[in-house]
Every structure is written in C-alpha cells, then in structure tokens.
Amino acid sequence: MPNTEIITRLLTRHDTWRGQHQKTTQRTISSGQDQVDQLLKGGWPTASVTELLVQYPGIGELSLLLPIIKHYCQNNHLAVWLDPPYQPYAPALAAAGITLQKTLIVQSKSHREWLWIAEQCIRNNALLLAWTKKTTPSYTDIRKLQLAAADSGHPAFLFTAITQLSASSPATLRLEVDTGGEKNLRLCVRKLRGVAPGEQILIPRDRDLGPQCSLTKLPVNSSHSAISVPTDIPRSTTTSQRLNA
C-alpha cells in the first residue's frame, strides 16, 4: 500500500487527532429510540467498541441492540454472538425482523481464541456482540478490538460485568445498564466524548423481547464450537470464507 494511501486512511479515522484542526464528528447509527439517540449524541458510535456494563444478564439489555442487529442483517452482514450466557430465542428475533440465517452463535474455548474470533469478526465486517463472562479482556485486548473497529468502520459491542466499571477501558462508549425499577431500564453514560459522565435516562423495559432474547434456547441455529486457531495460522487466512460460510 503506498505511503500516501496509508496516511490518507489515518487522517480519515475518527480517532486521529490533528493539531489546529477542527474536531471530527463521531459517526453514529440510530438506536431506534429517540431518547437513547439523544443521550448518545446521535446513536451508537460506528467504527468503535461500545462496552455495555450490565447489572446481570436478562434484564432486557439485548432489546437495546435489536434495531442495529436488524439493520446489519438486512444489509447482508453476519451478526456474530460470541459466548452469550444463554442462547437467544429465535421467534423473538424473527418477530423483531432479524434474519436468522445471518445470526451465528460461537462459543470460544480460551481467552486467546475469544480475542482472535472477536478481532476477525470485526475485520471481516460482521456485527460483533461479545460477552466476557468466560474471560476478562485487558485494556490492551479492548484496544486491539477498538483499532479493528476503527479500520473496518463498523461498531462492536462488548457485554461486561458491572464490576468492571472501575477498570480503565479504551472503548469509545461505556454505558451502564441496570434496572430502574420493575418497568424501566436505567442507562448511564460512563464514557463518551461530548457527554458528561453520569448523564442518564430511564426507558421502558421491553418485556416481550428483553428476557426472551437472553434466556430461552434457540431452536434454529445451534451453537457452533469456535474455530480452532493453530499457532501458525496467519491472520488473513480464509477468515472471510469462514465468516461467510
């Protein structure tokens, strides 16, 4: 790749800072809810890692992402669910307009494998939803995923235990999600450029989609064991073929 092309790509990335230059605007994808879009200054940031710090699985956190999952599946992208604590409920996903044939569930066998799969999914233009219950990614791990997202131009979502809130993270957006009473979810921004930490909203919990998307077995797409990653496999080797299979 010519040096001029490399420099041009670097200058167009949203996380590149230039002295005496007007700050670039973070590109976003609508969350499908006006309240959430307003809180996040437009919606979910693209070309970025979003970290959802969830009180506990199954409170309705997945209902926040159904519109963007639908958007990606309708535009011929895979939605890869990496190490979900439970298998999603296919009828609920179908009712939300999500193409089940574009939904892939992967269970990793090790931390190294989790990180490799996550990075390759992002770099091959899949929408990544990854859970960290089996592994605790380090600052360097998340930074690697953040760089992959910046290169691909697509968002990626990590579901992290709320106990990790005190840990430093390079994710563009850190959003705390917990129950704001029986009927509501509380969303609190912990990190996002242009938003004061602690800014929060209450939104109605989606009782029909929230728990079902987390807690009921998926009868259509069975879980796939994660791809074995030999020590000598190059990063570029047929990854897109695996993801598009």
C-alpha positions in Angstrom: 0.0 0.0 0.0 1.5 3.4 -1.0 2.5 5.6 1.9 0.1 8.4 0.7 -2.8 5.9 0.9 -1.8 4.9 4.4 -1.6 8.5 5.6 -5.0 9.3 4.0 -6.6 6.4 5.8 -5.1 7.5 9.1 -6.3 11.1 8.6 -9.9 10.0 7.9 -10.2 7.9 11.1 -12.3 9.5 13.8 -9.7 8.7 16.5 -6.9 10.5 14.8 -6.2 14.0 16.3 -4.7 16.8 14.2 -3.3 19.9 15.8 -5.0 23.2 14.8 -7.7 21.2 13.0 -11.4 21.2 13.6 -12.5 18.1 15.6 -14.2 15.4 13.5 -17.7 14.4 14.3 -18.3 10.8 15.5 -20.5 8.9 13.0 -23.4 7.1 14.5 -26.2 4.6 13.8 -29.6 5.3 15.3 -30.5 3.0 18.2 -34.2 3.1 17.1 -35.2 5.1 20.2 -35.2 8.9 20.2 -34.3 9.0 24.0 -31.3 6.8 23.6 -30.1 8.7 20.4 -30.4 11.9 22.3 -28.3 10.6 25.2 -25.7 9.2 22.9 -25.5 12.3 20.7 -26.9 10.6 17.6 -26.9 6.9 18.3 -24.4 4.0 18.6 -20.9 5.1 17.5 -19.6 3.4 14.4 -16.0 2.4 13.9 -15.9 1.9 17.6 -16.2 -0.5 20.5 -19.2 0.0 22.8 -19.0 -1.5 26.2 -22.3 -2.3 27.9 -21.8 -2.8 31.7 -24.8 -4.8 32.6 -26.2 -5.4 36.1 -26.9 -9.0 35.3 -27.9 -10.9 32.0 -31.5 -10.9 31.0 -32.7 -7.5 32.3 -33.6 -6.5 28.7 -30.3 -5.2 27.6 -30.5 -7.0 24.2 -33.6 -5.1 23.3 -31.4 -2.0 23.0 -29.5 -3.7 20.1 -32.3 -5.3 18.2 -32.7 -2.4 15.7 -29.0 -2.3 14.8 -28.8 -6.1 14.6 -31.8 -6.0 12.2 -30.1 -3.2 10.2 -26.9 -5.2 9.8 -28.6 -8.5 8.9 -30.8 -6.8 6.3 -27.7 -5.3 4.7 -26.1 -8.8 4.3 -23.8 -8.8 7.3 -23.5 -11.5 9.9 -24.4 -10.8 13.5 -22.0 -12.9 15.5 -22.9 -13.7 19.1 -19.6 -14.7 20.9 -20.0 -16.6 24.2 -23.6 -15.5 25.0 -24.6 -16.7 28.5 -27.7 -18.2 27.0 -28.9 -19.0 23.5 -31.2 -16.4 22.0 -34.8 -17.1 21.4 -35.4 -17.4 17.6 -39.1 -16.5 17.5 -38.4 -13.2 19.3 -35.5 -12.4 17.0 -37.7 -13.2 13.9 -40.5 -11.1 15.3 -38.0 -8.2 15.6 -37.3 -8.5 11.9 -33.8 -10.2 12.3 -32.8 -12.7 9.6 -32.0 -15.9 11.5 -29.8 -17.1 8.6 -27.5 -14.2 9.3 -27.2 -15.0 13.0 -24.2 -17.0 14.1 -23.5 -18.2 17.7 -19.9 -19.1 18.7 -18.6 -20.5 21.9 -14.9 -20.0 22.5 -12.6 -22.4 24.3 -10.0 -20.0 25.6 -9.2 -16.3 26.1 -6.8 -16.3 23.2 -9.4 -17.9 21.0 -12.1 -15.4 22.2 -9.8 -12.5 21.3 -8.9 -13.9 17.9 -12.5 -14.6 16.9 -13.6 -11.1 18.1 -11.0 -9.3 16.1 -11.5 -11.4 12.9 -15.3 -10.8 13.1 -14.8 -7.1 13.3 -12.2 -7.0 10.5 -14.5 -9.1 8.2 -17.4 -6.7 8.5 -19.6 -8.7 10.9 -21.6 -7.1 13.7 -19.9 -8.4 16.9 -21.8 -9.0 20.1 -19.3 -10.5 22.6 -19.8 -11.5 26.2 -16.9 -11.5 28.7 -18.2 -13.9 31.3 -15.6 -16.6 30.4 -12.8 -14.1 30.1 -11.8 -10.7 31.2 -10.2 -8.8 28.3 -7.4 -6.5 29.3 -7.0 -2.8 28.3 -4.7 -4.0 25.5 -7.2 -6.6 24.3 -10.0 -4.0 24.0 -7.6 -1.5 22.4 -6.9 -4.1 19.7 -10.6 -4.5 19.1 -11.1 -0.7 19.1 -8.4 -0.4 16.4 -10.0 -3.2 14.3 -13.4 -1.4 14.5 -11.8 1.9 13.5 -10.3 0.2 10.5 -13.5 -1.6 9.5 -15.8 1.3 10.1 -18.3 -0.9 12.0 -19.4 -0.9 15.6 -18.7 -3.8 18.0 -20.5 -4.4 21.3 -19.0 -6.0 24.5 -21.2 -7.1 27.4 -19.2 -6.7 30.6 -20.0 -7.2 34.2 -20.8 -4.1 36.1 -18.0 -4.9 38.5 -15.5 -3.9 35.7 -16.8 -0.3 35.9 -13.8 0.8 37.9 -11.3 -0.6 35.4 -9.9 1.7 32.7 -11.1 0.9 29.1 -10.2 2.3 25.7 -13.8 1.7 24.4 -15.3 4.8 22.8 -18.6 4.3 24.7 -19.1 2.8 28.1 -22.8 2.5 29.0 -24.0 1.2 32.4 -27.3 -0.7 32.1 -29.3 -1.7 35.1 -32.9 -1.9 36.3 -34.5 1.4 37.1 -37.5 -0.2 38.8 -39.7 -3.0 37.7 -40.8 -1.3 34.4 -37.7 0.6 33.4 -34.0 0.3 32.3 -31.6 2.9 33.5 -28.9 3.9 31.0 -26.0 5.8 32.4 -23.1 7.1 30.3 -19.8 6.4 31.9 -17.6 7.4 28.9 -18.4 9.1 25.7 -16.8 12.2 24.1 -19.1 15.2 24.5 -21.3 13.7 27.2 -20.7 14.3 30.9 -20.1 11.1 32.8 -23.1 10.2 34.9 -25.7 11.5 32.4 -28.6 9.1 32.4 -32.1 8.3 31.3 -34.9 5.8 32.1 -36.5 3.9 29.3 -39.3 1.3 29.4 -38.2 -2.3 29.6 -39.3 -4.4 26.7 -41.0 -7.3 28.5 -41.7 -9.2 25.3 -38.2 -9.1 23.9 -35.8 -8.4 26.7 -35.7 -11.6 28.8 -36.6 -13.9 25.9 -33.6 -12.7 23.9 -31.3 -13.8 26.7 -32.8 -16.8 28.4 -34.5 -19.2 26.0 -32.9 -21.7 23.8 -32.5 -21.1 20.1 -34.2 -23.9 18.1 -32.9 -22.8 14.7 -29.2 -22.1 14.8 -27.4 -24.5 17.2 -24.2 -23.3 18.9 -21.0 -23.8 16.9 -17.8 -24.6 18.6 -15.3 -21.8 17.9 -12.8 -22.3 15.1 -9.6 -23.8 16.3 -6.8 -21.4 15.9 -3.5 -23.1 15.1 -0.4 -21.2 16.3 0.9 -20.9 12.8 -2.3 -19.6 11.1 -1.8 -16.2 9.5 -4.3 -13.5 10.4 -5.6 -13.2 6.8 -6.0 -16.9 6.0 -9.6 -17.6 4.7 -11.2 -15.8 7.6 -13.8 -14.2 5.4 -14.6 -17.6 3.9 -15.3 -18.9 7.5 -17.4 -16.0 8.4 -19.5 -16.1 5.2 -19.9 -19.9 5.3 
